[in-house]
Amino acid sequence: MHSGMIGKIEKAHRYAEERTRFEIGSMAITVHGNNNDHQVTLSDGAWHCECEFFVLGNACAHTMALERILEGMIRPQGAIVAA
């Protein structure tokens, strides 16, 4: 491995320790539930899950678990992104 890559690996480790460096705007995730897999998406700070419970209140175990995992890394809904 060349020295340039070693420096990049060290930098990646530092960045990974500083969660506030990261802001997630959108993503798609498959959550393997107890009974079925569920497709969860995040777009402009708004979650959507295909499970039946999500339709009742715009939240479910799948989205709440992801919010917990990604705490501090998700852009608030409707936030304006600077170019």
C-alpha positions in Angstrom: 0.0 0.0 0.0 1.4 3.4 -0.9 1.9 6.2 1.5 -0.9 8.3 0.0 -3.5 5.6 0.7 -2.2 5.3 4.3 -2.9 9.0 4.9 -6.4 8.6 3.4 -7.2 5.7 5.7 -6.1 7.7 8.7 -8.2 10.6 7.6 -11.2 8.3 7.1 -10.8 7.0 10.7 -10.8 10.6 12.0 -13.8 11.6 9.9 -15.7 8.5 11.1 -15.2 9.7 14.7 -16.7 13.1 13.9 -20.3 12.3 13.0 -21.2 15.9 12.6 -19.2 16.0 9.4 -21.8 13.9 7.7 -25.3 15.0 6.6 -27.6 12.5 4.8 -30.1 14.0 2.4 -31.6 10.9 0.9 -31.2 7.1 1.0 -33.0 3.8 0.5 -32.6 1.0 3.0 -34.0 -2.5 3.4 -34.9 -3.4 6.9 -35.1 -7.1 7.6 -38.1 -7.3 10.0 -39.3 -10.2 12.0 -41.8 -11.3 9.4 -40.9 -9.4 6.2 -38.3 -7.1 4.6 -39.4 -3.4 4.5 -38.2 -0.7 2.1 -37.5 2.5 3.9 -36.6 5.7 2.1 -35.4 9.1 3.3 -35.8 12.1 1.0 -35.4 15.8 2.0 -35.6 14.8 5.7 -38.9 12.9 5.4 -39.1 9.2 6.0 -41.3 6.7 4.2 -41.8 3.0 5.0 -43.9 0.6 3.0 -45.1 -1.2 6.2 -48.8 -0.9 7.2 -48.1 0.8 10.5 -46.2 3.7 8.9 -49.4 4.8 7.1 -51.2 5.3 10.5 -48.8 7.9 11.9 -45.8 8.5 9.6 -43.6 6.6 11.9 -42.9 2.9 12.6 -40.3 0.7 14.3 -38.2 0.7 11.1 -38.0 4.4 10.7 -37.5 5.0 14.4 -34.6 2.5 14.5 -32.9 4.3 11.6 -33.4 7.7 13.2 -31.6 6.4 16.3 -28.8 4.8 14.2 -28.3 8.0 12.2 -28.9 10.5 14.9 -27.3 13.9 14.1 -26.6 12.9 10.5 -30.0 13.5 8.9 -31.0 16.8 7.3 -34.2 18.3 8.8 -37.3 18.0 6.6 -37.5 20.9 4.2 -34.0 22.2 5.0 -32.4 24.3 2.2 -29.1 22.9 1.0 -26.3 25.3 0.1 -24.7 24.6 -3.2 
